[in-house]
Amino acid sequence: MQESGDWKRQRERMRQPLGLSPDQMAFAFATAEGLIRSKTRGQYPGPLVALHAIRDGINLPLDEGLKVELKAAMEVLGSPVSANLIAVFFMKNRLDRDPGVDRVDVTPKPVQRVGVVGSGLMGSGIAAAHARSGFPTAMVDVDNTRLADGMRLAREVVAGRIKAGRATPQDLDEMLIRLNASTAHAVLADADVVVEAIPEDEKAKTSLYRELAKVLRDDAILASNTSTISITRMAESAPDPARFVGMHFFRPVDRMDLVEVIRGAKTSDETVKTIVALAKRIRKTPIVVKDCAGFLVNRILFPYMAESLLLLQEGVPMDAIDAAAMKFGMPMGPIALHDLVGLDTALYAGRVLAHAYPDRAVPTPLLEELVRAGHLGHKAGPGFRMHVGKQPEPNPMLAQILEKYRAGGKAPEGEEVTDRLFLPMLLEATRVLEEGIVRDPSDVDMGLILGTGFPPYRGGILRWCDTEGAGKILDRLGRLAALGKRFEPTETLTRHARTGELFYPMSKVILASAS
């Protein structure tokens, strides 16, 4: 081809207009635009701009088509959405490089073998994640029936990936070779790290730690997958508080990227650095969090979930509440999320967090009544909605409960519903920073993006505050001041409004260029 010169003629052909007919153009691009709008919900302009560039340039010579592409790129280059998505990219890179502690003289322990106690949804998922990543893994539970179910769940994780084209049958075989199950704690004797993943019962967990102390190596690290219980408090029952740490995975384990690494008051830097390195080796993104009720993600998510129930009591339809959250960019609304995580789980976590932060917790009987009736959400069928067919329907029992507890006055609507959901989250995020629970504002934002699906195009809740402006946020909080402490501005937010300070100082440059 080089000698004949055919490559020149082929290149010239490729520079010419494609030559689609008007009918072909209309059908192809209308179909593609509909698909893009359904996926992005109008929140990400880039894909539509790219599609329009293809549409406007496809029937032009290459040089003219490139000019169309350049003009289209300038529409989104430097926009707030573009800046936020670029920021998310760099925040993720920072976490990928972060060793978890600031001391450079600390070396993580080598981890070769892992144990997991508990074979339920979380335990089996955690065990599968380690076995899939090359670690010989022992999964322990109290009887063979539970272990058999756990092994089935672990197989289903990889089987699902095979079906999606993201794994091979050989991957499944290799995972099963590495993963063994036992009812005896003795199989954990050679483990470098043991992850406890039994149900959220502090008494049961601490009793287990005392039993494990009889078999674990003196240098083994014990990690708890708890989502609510104090690591500092439970560490007192662990073999060595310095080698005890929280390793909070999110459900479903095989799909959720985030792992919260929670350090108790006595957790050593070596332990933290070892668990951070381990989380990365199983292809997760770890964020180091100091011990507090709810840790990072659940602590900030709780006000959002609790407020949705108060809005229900005030007469806002649950579809309107979920729609407001999804319009903001969340993958699902808070009412639907209650059903997904389980109403009993939400009730227990809510009690823990309400006890820890009573000044801004407003009790609601909705969860208690539904749970008492066995209406637990997806896992039981009925929750806030009935999950028995393809299309969930409102649970008739909810209407009866709301009738008893309906708050008086006009139901909130529009922007007020959105502010009621997200402003308490923002305030809690600023408290997390004030208390030094995390080491950087980007830890908060990436934690919410990875752990809750907070919309990446907004860059995280703190970056959203920078974009909106602390002064405007303060004005909106002022309109909700009558609702009490949970809408009271924090010292950080007040200072930002007064001085113009930002959580991300570079945002000043981006916001100026976009205005």
Secondary structure, DSSP 8 states (H G I E B T S, - for coil): -TTTTHHHHHHHHHTS-----HHHHHHHHHHHHHHHHHHHTT--HHHHHHHHHHHHHTTS-HHHHHHHHHHHHHHHTT-HHHHHHHHHHHHHHHHHH--SSS-TT--------EEEE--SHHHHHHHHHHHHTT--EEEE-SSHHHHHHHHHHHHHHHHHHHHTTSS-HHHHHHHHHHEEEES-GGGGTT-SEEEE---S-HHHHHHHHHHHTTTS-TT-EEEE--SSS-HHHHHTTSS-GGGEEEEEE-SSTTT--EEEEEE-TT--HHHHHHHHHHHHHTT-EEEEEE--TTTTHHHHHHHHHHHHHHHHHTT--HHHHHHHHHHHT-SS-HHHHHHHH-HHHHHHHHHHHHHHSGGG----SHHHHHHHTT--STTTSBSSEE-SSSS-EE-HHHHHHHHHH---S----THHHHHHHHHHHHHHHHHHHHTTSSSSHHHHHHHHHHHH---GGGT-HHHHHHHH-HHHHHHHHHTTGGG-GGGS--HHHHHHHHH---SSTTHHHHHHHH-
